[in-house]
């Protein structure tokens, strides 16, 4: 029987723990299949003005803030084996999925993995991720850890703003499409009613015609 214990999220990673398969993603969000229900739920969550950031916060290893059990954890203390294995074809993971336990920069949205995708799953493998190199090449003036943290936070805020803009545009487009569908439905119903009225009028006209012809034949025969 396997007696290996699996550490819960937030518990220090045992020294003998190896990096599990699927610890990093080999894909980017653009590769994932489109899911309208997920996009709808994401739009509602992100554009909710009352939404608050929740979930376990992952602290930088050099942060002076002390982790609090169940509230925050230092990055180096996250147990890799405790993180869920999520296949690409499972994504996107619903926002109410119980595997979403980590805080994200977006209020109302939790992550399944520290630094993972909003859609769920881990982030990109550092071996193929060029973000750090690209980021530093665009911020060569950064010369101290504090300045770096400030620039990173500015980039995060800008990304969240872009997400808000995208989802607001999607919401408006959806509302417009819903309105068009309602108007189209109304036009179809009106057209159907007109056809029924025309059909009834034609039937009445035919009955009256037949009645006149019958009376004419009766007069002629009488």
matplotlib code that plots the C-alpha trace (Angstrom):
import matplotlib.pyplot as plt

x = [0.0, 1.3, 1.9, 3.2, 1.5, 0.3, 0.7, -2.3, -1.9, 0.1, 2.1, 5.9, 7.0, 8.8, 12.5, 11.9, 9.0, 9.6, 8.0, 4.9, 4.0, 1.8, 3.3, 3.4, 1.2, 2.5, -0.2, -1.5, -5.1, -5.6, -5.1, -8.1, -11.5, -14.1, -16.7, -19.5, -20.8, -17.4, -17.0, -20.5, -19.6, -16.2, -17.9, -20.3, -17.6, -15.1, -17.6, -19.2, -18.3, -18.8, -16.5, -13.5, -10.2, -10.4, -8.5, -5.1, -2.6, 0.9, 3.6, 6.9, 9.8, 11.4, 8.2, 8.4, 4.7, 4.4, 2.1, -1.1, -2.3, -5.3, -4.9, -1.5, 1.5, 5.1, 5.8, 8.5, 6.2, 3.5, 3.4, 3.7, 2.1, -1.0, -1.8, -4.5, -3.6, -5.8, -5.6, -5.9, -9.2, -10.7, -10.3, -11.7, -12.5, -15.8, -15.3, -17.1, -14.9, -13.6, -10.0, -9.9, -8.3, -5.6, -6.2, -5.7, -5.2, -8.8, -11.4, -14.0, -11.8, -9.7, -6.9, -6.3, -2.5, -0.3, 0.4, -1.9, -4.3, -7.7, -9.1, -7.6, -4.5, -0.9, 1.0, 3.4, 6.6, 9.4, 11.6, 9.4, 8.0, 9.7, 7.7, 10.5, 13.0, 10.5, 9.5, 13.0, 13.9, 11.1, 12.0, 15.8, 15.6, 14.5, 17.5, 16.1, 13.8, 11.3, 11.2, 10.7, 7.8, 6.2, 6.6, 5.2, 2.2, 1.6, 1.7, -0.7, -3.1, -2.9, -3.7, -6.7, -7.9, -7.6, -9.6, -12.3, -12.4, -12.6, -15.4, -17.3, -17.2, -18.3, -21.2, -22.4, -22.2, -24.1, -26.8, -27.0, -27.3, -30.0, -31.9, -31.7, -32.9, -35.9, -36.7, -36.4, -38.6, -41.2, -41.1, -41.5, -44.5, -46.0, -45.5, -47.0, -50.0, -50.4, -50.3, -52.9, -55.2, -54.8, -55.5, -58.6, -59.8, -59.2, -61.3, -64.1, -64.0, -64.2, -67.1, -69.0, -68.3, -69.5, -72.6, -73.4, -72.9, -75.1, -77.9, -77.5, -77.9, -80.9, -82.6, -81.8, -83.0, -86.2]
y = [0.0, 3.4, 5.4, 8.6, 11.6, 14.4, 17.8, 20.1, 23.5, 25.9, 23.2, 23.2, 20.9, 17.8, 17.7, 14.3, 15.7, 15.6, 17.9, 16.0, 15.5, 18.4, 20.9, 23.4, 24.0, 23.4, 25.6, 29.2, 30.3, 31.2, 27.4, 26.5, 25.8, 28.6, 28.1, 30.6, 29.6, 30.2, 33.5, 34.5, 33.6, 35.3, 38.5, 38.5, 37.9, 40.4, 43.2, 42.8, 46.0, 44.3, 41.4, 41.1, 39.3, 36.0, 32.7, 31.9, 34.6, 33.4, 35.6, 36.3, 34.4, 37.8, 39.3, 40.8, 39.8, 36.7, 33.9, 33.1, 29.5, 29.2, 32.9, 33.1, 31.0, 31.7, 30.6, 28.2, 26.5, 25.5, 21.7, 20.7, 17.4, 19.0, 20.9, 19.4, 17.7, 19.3, 18.2, 20.7, 19.2, 19.9, 23.6, 26.0, 25.0, 26.5, 29.5, 27.7, 24.6, 23.6, 23.2, 27.0, 28.0, 30.5, 34.3, 36.0, 39.6, 39.7, 40.1, 37.4, 34.9, 32.2, 30.1, 26.4, 27.0, 29.8, 32.0, 29.8, 30.7, 32.4, 29.4, 27.1, 24.9, 25.8, 28.5, 28.1, 26.1, 28.5, 26.6, 27.9, 31.1, 34.2, 36.6, 37.4, 38.2, 40.3, 42.1, 43.0, 44.1, 46.6, 47.8, 48.1, 51.2, 49.0, 48.9, 47.8, 45.1, 47.7, 49.4, 45.9, 45.1, 48.5, 47.9, 44.4, 45.6, 48.3, 45.6, 43.5, 46.4, 47.2, 43.6, 43.6, 46.8, 45.3, 42.3, 44.6, 46.4, 43.1, 41.7, 45.0, 45.0, 41.4, 42.2, 45.0, 42.8, 40.1, 42.5, 43.9, 40.4, 39.5, 42.6, 41.7, 38.2, 39.5, 41.9, 39.1, 36.9, 39.7, 40.2, 36.4, 36.3, 39.3, 37.8, 34.5, 36.3, 38.2, 34.9, 33.4, 36.4, 36.4, 32.6, 33.2, 36.0, 33.9, 31.1, 33.5, 35.0, 31.5, 30.5, 33.7, 33.0, 29.5, 30.7, 33.2, 30.6, 28.2, 30.8, 31.7, 28.1, 27.8, 30.8, 29.6, 26.1, 27.4]
z = [0.0, -0.9, 2.3, 0.7, 2.2, -0.1, 1.4, 1.3, -0.4, 1.7, 3.4, 2.8, 0.0, 1.3, 0.3, -1.5, -3.5, -7.3, -9.8, -11.1, -14.7, -16.0, -13.5, -16.3, -19.4, -22.9, -24.3, -24.1, -23.4, -27.1, -27.9, -25.7, -27.2, -26.9, -24.1, -24.2, -20.7, -19.2, -20.9, -19.7, -16.1, -16.4, -17.6, -14.7, -12.2, -13.5, -14.1, -10.7, -8.9, -5.5, -6.2, -3.8, -4.2, -2.3, -2.2, -0.8, -1.7, -2.8, -1.3, -3.0, -1.3, -0.4, 0.9, 4.4, 4.9, 7.0, 5.7, 7.6, 7.5, 5.1, 4.0, 2.4, 1.6, 0.5, -3.1, -2.1, 0.4, -2.0, -2.3, -5.9, -5.3, -3.7, -6.9, -9.1, -12.4, -15.0, -18.6, -21.4, -22.6, -19.2, -19.7, -19.1, -15.5, -14.2, -11.8, -9.0, -9.3, -5.8, -7.3, -7.6, -4.3, -5.1, -5.3, -8.7, -9.6, -10.8, -8.0, -8.1, -9.9, -8.2, -9.8, -9.6, -9.6, -8.3, -11.3, -13.5, -16.2, -15.5, -17.5, -15.0, -15.0, -14.4, -16.2, -19.1, -18.7, -17.9, -20.4, -23.2, -21.7, -23.0, -20.9, -18.4, -21.2, -23.1, -19.9, -18.9, -22.4, -22.2, -18.7, -18.8, -16.5, -13.6, -11.2, -7.8, -6.4, -5.3, -8.7, -10.3, -8.0, -8.9, -12.7, -12.4, -10.5, -13.1, -15.8, -13.9, -13.4, -17.1, -18.0, -15.6, -17.2, -20.7, -19.4, -18.2, -21.5, -23.5, -21.3, -21.3, -25.1, -25.1, -22.7, -24.9, -28.0, -26.3, -25.1, -28.6, -30.1, -27.5, -28.4, -32.1, -31.4, -29.4, -32.2, -34.8, -32.7, -32.5, -36.2, -36.8, -34.4, -36.2, -39.6, -38.4, -37.0, -40.3, -42.2, -39.9, -40.3, -44.1, -44.1, -42.0, -44.2, -47.3, -45.7, -44.8, -48.3, -49.9, -47.6, -48.6, -52.3, -52.0, -50.2, -52.9, -55.6, -53.7, -53.4, -57.1, -58.2, -55.9, -57.5, -61.0, -60.2, -58.5]

ax = plt.figure().add_subplot(projection="3d")
ax.plot(x, y, z, "-o")
ax.set_aspect("equal")
plt.show()
